[in-house]
Amino acid sequence: MNTTTISEKFKELYGGQGTMYTSPGRINLIGEHTDYNGGFVLPGAIDKAMYCEIKPNGTNEVHAYALDLKEASTFGLGENDIPREQWAKYIYGVCREMIKRGADVKGFDCVFAGDVPLGAGMSSSAALESCFGFALNDQFNLGFDRFELAKIGQATEHNYVGVMCGIMDQFASCFGKEGSLIRLDCRSLEYEYVPFSPEGYRLVLINTMVAHELASSAYNKRRLSCEAVAAAMRKRHPEVELLRDATMDMLHEVANEVSAEDYIRAEFVIEEIQRLLDACEALSKGDYETVGKKMYETHIGLSRKYEVSCPELDYLNDMARQCGVTGSRVMGGGFGGCTINLVKNELYDEFLEKATTGYEKEFGIKPKVYDVVIKDGARKL
C-alpha cells in the first residue's frame, strides 16, 4: 500500500501533516465455528492492512475522509452524533467505546485507506477498528493495552454496526506477530504464539466471488444445534458448559436424546477443536504436511458434517487436492468467500492456472487470488 497518497490527501484537506498508523487484516489457518463453542482459533495478521493519518484538531468534532470511497464525514463525539455513512460508524464507535471506558477523546482530522480486500473474509472492518483504536490511544495517551483495544473493536461491531462477532478478528489485528500464528483460547482469551514460517510453501487465498444468502440464518441455526447438544450433556456432566468441555464419549451418550442433525454438528466441533491442537503440535515441529492434512479434514467436516460449504468452495478444494496442494479448506463462516491453500512453491503456478481457469469455465465467474504473508499487528509507522 502506498501511504504517500494518504499523506497528500491529508495535506490538501487539513494542511500540515499527521501521524501514520496501520493495522492488518487476518487469516485463520484452522479452527472454524469453534469460537462460540469456547474452543480455539489459529489466526495470523497478514500483509494487507488499513492505514490512517491522524492529527488532533483542538475541537470536539471528527473530520474523516475515506480515500478509497472518496467520501468525507464530519461528526461529534456525543451519544447522539452517530454519522450517516456506514464506514464512519466504525470510527465513531471506537471513539464512543473509549469514552464509555472513561477516556478523554477529543476531535481529530484523519484520512484512511487500505488494501484488505472487502468481503473476502480477511476482516477489513476489524483492521479499521484496530487501526483507529491504536492511533487514538497513542495520540491522546489513553493508556489502553492491546487487549482492551481488541475489546473496544469488538464492542464497536456489537453496539454501533450491529454485528455480533467474536473477538478473533480484532485480537489478530492487535496482537499479530511476523512469523507466528496466535493460538487463542476463545473462552479464557489466553493466547500463545505458534511458529509459522513455511519455507518452501506459500499461503494463497482464492476468492469464489460468491456470497450465498444463507449465511446469517444458517450460522444461528448451527449455533443453536451446538447449544442443544451441550445442554443434553450437562444433565449427565454438569461441567459441560460448552462443546469445548465435551468428549466424543459424552456425545455418544446423548446420541438418542438429540436430533441426528444436532449430533453431527456437535461431532464436527469436537473434532475440529482437537484438529487445531494437533495442527499446533505439528507447527511446533515444522511439520507442514500434517498441518495440510488437518486443513483438508476441516474442509470435509465443514462440507459434509457442518454443511456450510457450497459447490464453488468444494470445487476449489477438489482442484487443490488434484494438484497435490499440501492443504486447502474453506476459510470463515462458509457459503462462499475464500479457500485458504498451503501450496509448495513448485506447484504454485500450475495450481493457480488450473484452479482459476477451471473455476471460471465451471461457474462463469473469475475468482480472485490473494497471496498472504504473516506480519505484525497494529503499530505506528
N, C-alpha and C positions, 0 to 999 in steps of 0.2 A: 504494500500500500504506500502510495506516495503522499507523505504528510504535507508536502510543500503547498499543494492546492488548498488544504485546510487553512494553513497559515496565511496564504494570500487572501482568502475569503475573510478571515478574521480581521486582517488589517483593513481591508476595504470596508467592512461593516462597522467596525468599532474603533479603528485607528489603533496603533500600537501593537503590542504582542502579548499573548497569554502564555500559559504553561501547557505542554502537551502530555496527555496520558493515554494509556491503551489498556484494553482488557480483551482476552481471546474468547473465541467460540470453543466448542469442545466436541470430542467423540467419546463414545463409551464402548470399550473393546468387547466386554461381555457382562452379563448381569442385567437382564431385561425383565421388567414387570416384577422385580424383586424389591423395589424401593418401598412401595406401600405395604409390603408384607414383612417389613422390618429386616430385610436381608442386606446384601452387599451390592455395591456397584463398582465399576472399574473405569472411571473416566480419565481423560487426559486433556489438557489445554492444547490448542493447536495454533498453527502459524497463520490463522485467519482471524482477524480481530476488529474491534471497534476502536476508534481514535477520537479524542476530543481535545480541542484547545479551549482553555477556560481562564477567565480573569474576573475577580470580584469587581462590581461596578459601583459600590457605595450606596445602592438603593435597596428597596425590598422587592425588586422586580427581576425576573429572569428573562433575558433575551436569548433565544436559542435559534440556531439555524441548522437545518438538516441538509447537508451539502448534496447527498445522493438524491434527495427528493426535490431539491431547490425550493424548500418551504421554510418560512420563518414562523415563530410563535413567541408571543410575549404573555407572561402570566405572573401573578403574585404568588405569595407563599402561604396564604391562609387556607383553611379547610374548604372554603367555597370558591377557590380560584382555579378549579380544575380546568385545564385547557381543552379546547375543542379537538385539536389534532391528536390522533391516536398515538403517534410516536412521541409527542410531547408529554403524554400521560406517564410514560416511563420515567422521564427526568423529574417531573413534578412529584411522582410517587416516591422516588428516592429522597427528595428534599423533605417531603411530609413525614416519611418514616423516621428520618433522622431527627426532625423537630419533635416528633412524638416521644423520642427517646431522650429529650432534653437538650438536644444540640442547638447551637445558635447559628443557623444557616441564613446567610444574607443573599441579596441579589447578585447575579453574575451574568456575564456575557459568554456565549460559547458557540462554537461551530463543531459539528461532528460528522464523521463519515466512517464507512467500514467496508471490509471485503469478506465478511462472513456471509455466505450465500443464504438468502432468506428462504424459509420453508424447506430447508434440506436437512433439518434435524441436527444442526450444529449450534443451536441455541444463540441466535443473534440477539434475542431480547435479553438474555442473562448477561451477554457480553456488554450490552449497552448499560444495563443497571450497574454492573460491577465497575465499568469504566467511570461512570459519573459518581458512584459511591466512593471509589478510591480517590478521584480528583477532589471532590468536595471535602472529604475527610482530611486530605493533605492541605488544601488551600485555606480552610478555616480552622485547622488544628483541632479537630473534633475528638480525637483520641479513641476512635473505634478500632478494634482489631479486625483482621480479615474475616474471622468467624462471624462477627457481628455484621460486617458488610455483606456477607453472603445471606444472612437472615434478613437484612434490610431489602436486598434484591428480591428475595422470595416473598416478603410481605408486600412489596410493591405490586407483584403479579396478583397476589390474592386480593388486595384492597383497592387497587386503582386500575387494574387491567381486567380483572375478573377471571383469571386462570388459576385454578387450584393446583399449582405444580408442587413437586417435591423440591428438595434443596440441592440435588446433584448438580444442576447446570451452573447455578451461582457459585457453588462450592468449587467446582473445577475451574471456573473463570478466576476466582480469587486465589486459589491455592496451587494452581498449575506449576509444574516444575519441569524444565527441559530434561529429556531422557528418562522421565518417570511417569507412570500412571499412578492414580490415587485409589487405594482400596478404602472405600468409605463405608463404614457401618451405618446404615440408614436409621438405625434405632438410637444408638448412643452418640452418633456423629463423631466417633473416634475414627481416626484415619491413619494410614501409613503409606509411604511411598514405595512403589514396586518398580524395579528397574525395567525400562523398556527402551532398548537401543538395538533394534533388529538389524544387525549388519547383514547386508546381502538381501534384505527384503524391503519392500515399500508398502506403505499403507495408502490405499486408494479407495475413495467412495464413488459409487456410481448411483446417480440420482435417477430414479424411474420417471421423474416428472409427473407422477400421478399422485393424487391425494383422494382416497375414497372417502365418501361422506360418512361411512360407518364409524369412523374413529372415536368420537367422543362418547356416543351411546354404548358402543361395544366395550370401551375402556371401563365405563361404570359397571357394566354387567360382569366383566371379568373380576372386578374388584369385589363385587357382592358375592360371587362364587367363592373366592378365597376366604372372605369373612365367614361365610356359611360353614365351610369345612373346619375352619379354626374353632368356631363355636361348638360344632359337634364333638371335636376332640377334647375341648375344655371340660366337658361333662365327666370324662374319664381322667383327664390330665389337666388339673387346674392351672398348671404352669404355662400352658399354651395360650399365650396372648395373641400371637400372630403366627403365620406359617413358618416364619424363621425358627420357631421353637419346636417344630414338628419333625418327626422322622417318618420314613416310609412305613415302618411297623404301625405307627399310630394311624396312618392313613388307611392301611388295610383294615384296621379295627372298625373304622366307621364306614366301610365300603357300602354296607346295606342301609346306612342312615342318611346318606347324601345322594343327590342325583348323579347319574353317570357323567353328566357334563361337568358338574362341580368337582367331581372326583378327578377327572383328567386335567382340569385346570390346576388343581392343587398339586397333582403329581408333577406337572411341568415346573411349578415354582420351587418345590422341594429339590428337584433335580438341578434346577438352574443355580440355586444357592450353592450347592455342592460343586457344580461345574466351575463356578467362579473361583472357589477356593482352590480347586485343582489347577486352574489356569494360573493363579498367582504363584503356586508352588513351582509350576513349570517355568514361569518367567524368572523366578529367583535362581533357576539353574541355567537360564538362557536357552531353554528347550522350546523353540518356537513351533516345532512340528506338533507337539502335544497341544499347544495353545490353539493352533489351527484346527485340530480335530475337535476341540471343545467348541469352537465357533460354529463348525458345521452341525454339531449335535444341537446347539442352541437354535440354529435355523430350523432344523427338523421339528424340534419341540414347539417353536413359535408357530410353525406352519400347520402341524398336524394335531398337536395337543391344545395349544392355546388359541389356535385358529385366528391369528392376527396378520397372516401374510396375505398375498394376493398373487394372481398369475404372473404379474410383471416382476415381482421380487423373486418368486420361485424360479422364473426363467433365468434371471441373472445368477442366482445361486447354483443352478444346474450347470450353467455355462462355466462358472468358476471351477466347479468340480471336474468337468470335462477337460478344461485347460490345465489341470494339475495345480491350480492355485492352492496354497497352503491352508488358508482359512477364509471362510466367507459366511456372512449372515445378514439378515435384515437388522438395521440399527434403529432403535427408537420404538415408539408405540406400535408401529405396523401399519397395514392398509395403505402402503405407498411409502414415499420417502426413499432412503438410500439403502444400498447394501454396503457393508464395510468389508474390505478384502485385504488380506495379508498375502502379498504376492512376491515371489522370488524375482530378483532383478532381471534374470534372463528370460522369464516368462511374461514380463510386464507388457511389452509392446504387442505381442501376439494375442494375449488375453484381451487387452483393451480393444484391439482391432476386431476380434471375433465377437466379443460381447456387445460392442456398440452397434456394429453393422447388423448383427443377428437380431438384436433387440428392435432396431428401427424397422427392419423387414417384418418382424413378427407383430409389432404393436403400432407401427406408423408414427412413432414418437422418437425424437432424437434425445437420447439420455445425456446427462451432463456428467463430467468426470472431474473429481477434485482430488489432487494429491494432498495428503496432510502429513505434517511433521509435528511431533510433540514438543511444545515450547513452554515458556514461563507464563505465569498468571499476571494479574493486574499489576501495573507499575507506571512510574513516571518516566518519561523518555528524556 
